[in-house]
């Protein structure tokens, strides 16, 4: 895998882990070396590597290699544990020449780096004191002997070193500094100086101010970005550069993949500390951790130029940036512009020709070619549609090199790339000619602009007339007036034709809408007449009522059901067709028909045909909620829903909706006494009721509110939210949270289910900010959860496609159902609107159940025969014959 993609961070980790388990030390060392060349290594990886190398280092030459490894390790991140390990390892070489001074040097560097660490700095101070105490013990004279003046001087010098360490430590706010003060009192034979006591008390006060931030970090979950930012703001107000640098380094050790944090740290170092080694080291680590962020590379190039790094090194770093793999075409335009600006600043334009100028021109040409070839091939766009790089090149040639001929060639090239229709591009070229060219070329440019501009031709016409008014002859003025008048006349003619065409289309749409409205009215009247005739027949033979409805596949609902109307007709709440869309959008399919026994031919005793009609009062919509997706087999739905919604406020009415055979339809209306109760009831949306998620939505007439949306989740790009697919169906919300919270603060997790409440293996995870979500994508994509490899991406659902309109002139005898789409654009339901009596069945003797013909096992595999094609007239005859 690494031979294909050397930048696969997790693959490096897996390889190192396997080689360490197998004990392949030579291959392990090589694998770690390759990874360290590409990425800064974490504290854990460095400590494992160092411990392995320490075990194998026995000779002095091998110890030097370990020292070199330590020096590399302390440059990646500021880690107290690595510094402590480094100092303790160096004590082992104390017997070598200059060993003591080398140990002291490492300890002093360690204190400079992490001695201010509030929670971990104490360990370094104590280790340093223990080392000096050990030297003091070796300098003590033998018992009973009198030390010589030289020995006495060495003892006093060593004692002073330990005193100094105590005093330095007590002036820094560190945890458990009270214990260090007590230890100093016990160790010192002299009273503690007043200055030391004063500094100690000041440090204690500072520690009290730091404690809330340290406690917040201790109690927070990874990555602790908000807590670290608050700590950074606190230290910035205090203004101690060493402490500001340390808290930034602590934050970056846990959030090395957050580009914004690196950018803020580098900005502070660039503007405040300005120490070359610190600044360039931080910039280098930033681009190694986040190579995809073009802004970090640009800041690095500027920092190197600011600190006068050699040109060859800057050019080499720019080449690395081009190979970093940016995620947008515009990123490559930005990095090229930054590098070209740097090259331009190197040129001495007082000379007609120089090596630097030729290099600049060569770089401009290479940039144009690179965007055309490399970038456009990868992204299908150059990222520079306005040719800003070529514009800058033309400005350099015209203003700094006095080479208008080259500038005009470049602008000709710019205009041939699709920019000739824009007035602002012509005016930019005109201004360049005006400043550095001549009037003739200005006039020529404006004449071309009048001819080619399509967005704002009036503007360029006005500029041309202004030029001729100031500098032109009468002939020039006449030519300009004639040209502008002809051009504006053509433009106005084109605009008039476009307006007429638009008006004709609008009129045509109105006529079509009127025709559709008339057709719907005629169809509605025809259906009403059919129902009347069929109703007369049903009254004549009531015993066959259930069988008729079962055979033909139709159900006629009681008047308490909202009538099925087309949008724009009637004024009731939520027509049945609209309710299907309401619950069917974004992944919700239509209601599932429960498996129930066949309806008997006799009229059932549960029929609600005689119940008085109840019409919905739309004036009470504000105190009413619409409840759907309930189980069709729910016993006593009214009592059940009263129990569920009773806690929301005083109930006025709970009205379940049944069909004329007494079957519960799975939805109802719940009316409250007060509007606040209805709003409170909306919080019960998605509550599990008998194993299904109950949908609770406002009671809104969608005919009057066509833009009303009940889907409560965003369907646009959300950079702080992740979409996860491929999850096992058994994965719970708690289990997924355990996986996700390791990469940031999880605000919400939503497992996607179908209408029956069963998981679909999808989830949305919301983090506090974009940085945490980006970090989680990098670390979780491809992760294995319960033997399932999951896919993780930023939440950005595709746009929902609208249903296709039928071809004109091909009307259907029955209204086609509205196409329902899921959350990611896939169709959910396709209902057959042909009466089942008209469909050929492979097993005519099969028993009908719940209005559906069930094929027996013996014949279910046989393909159904093709139904006979029938015309609209055939349908009408069949439905109207007595």
Buried (B, 14 or more C-beta within 10 A) or exposed (E): EBEEEEBBEEBBBEBBEEBBEEEEBEBBBEBBEBBBEBBBBBBEBBBBBBEBBBEEBEEEEEBEEBBEBBEBBBEBBBBBBBBBBBBBBBBBBBEEEEBBEBBBEBBEBBBEBBBBBBBBBBBBBBBBBEBBBEBBEEBEEEEEEEBEEEBEEBBEEBBEBBBEBBBBBBBBBBBEBEEBBEEBEEEBEEEBEEEBEEBBEEBBEBBEEBEEBBEBBEEBEBBBBBBBBBBBEBBBEEEEBEBBBBBBBBBBBBBBBBBBBBBBBBEBBBEEBEEBEEBBBBBBBBBBBBBBBBBBBBBBBBBBBEBEBEBEEBBEBBEEBBEBEBEBBBBBBBBBBBBBBBBBEBBEBEEEEBEBBEBBBEBBEEBBEBBEEEBBEEBEEBBBEBBBBBBBBBBBBBBBBEBBEBBBEBBEBBBEBEBBEBBBBBBBBBEBBBEBBEBEBBBBBBBBBBEBBEEBBEBBBEBBBEBBEEEBEEEBBEBBBEBBEEBBEEBEEEEEEEEEEEEEEEEEEEEEEEEEEEEBEEBBEEEEEEEEEBEEEBEEEEEBBBBBBBBBBBBBBBEBBBEBBBEEBBEBBBBBBBBBBBBBBBBBBBBBEEEEEBBEEEBBEEBBEEEEEEEBEBEBBEBBBBBBBBBBEBEEBBEBBBEBBEEBBEBBBBBBBBBBBBBBBBBBBBBBEBBEBBBBBEEBBBEEBEEBBBBBBBBBBBBEEEEBEBBEBEBEEBBBBBBBBBBEEEBEEEBBEEBBBEBBBBEEBBBBBBBEBEBBBBBBBBBBBBBBBBBBBEBBBEBEBEEBEBEBEBBEBEEEEEEEEEEEEEEEBEEEBBBBBBBBEEEBBEEEEBBBBBEEBBBEEBEBBBBEBEBEEEEEEEEEEEEEEBEEEEBBEEBEEE
